[in-house]
Amino acid sequence: MILYLEIPDYLAQWLTHEQGGQVPVRLSRNSVESAFLEQFLQKPTPDYTPDLPGEGKLPIIIPEFKSKPSEYYYCLPPKSRIALVDCIRNRFDLQLWQAIHKFSTLFTRRDKLIEAFMEMHGIEFTSTNFDAVNKRYQRKRDYYLSKFRHQKKRKNQ
């Protein structure tokens, strides 16, 4: 059984690379995403519409779980789909932050660090992917810098 997950290209490419580089993606047994599916997959309701492949949809093989065989449990409700994408995005953000932030003070050009990260993690270099990855890092950095400045300001008062 296959789950087709709507996900931005850069994130789909990153997850594919993280899980071995094959499409459809076969999730690692102990991955957070696999555990998520084990928890939230359901039997389809009578009005269920099966997943179909399409543009912007990443095919993911539904893992076999002892308690939830994929022949019966292959429906991931809409809210659970959103949560799964959030889970993937959060893991991506963490890896991006760890890879880029520790070197950001050594490089005057963050774009080169972003490009190196993309190359290392199987993300195709397109302007759309670059802009998305750069923006995600920029938002995290700006959040932490504003929080740090706010704490420093409160300390000095």
Secondary structure, 3 states (H helix, E strand, C coil): CEEEEECCHHHHHHHHHHCCCCCCEECCCCCHHHHHHHHHCECCCCCCCCCCCCCCEEEEECCCCCCCCCCCCCECCHHHHHHHHHHHHHHHHHHHHHHHHCCCCCCCCHHHHHHHHHHHCCCCCCHHHHHHHHHHHHHHHHHHHHHHHHHHHHHHC
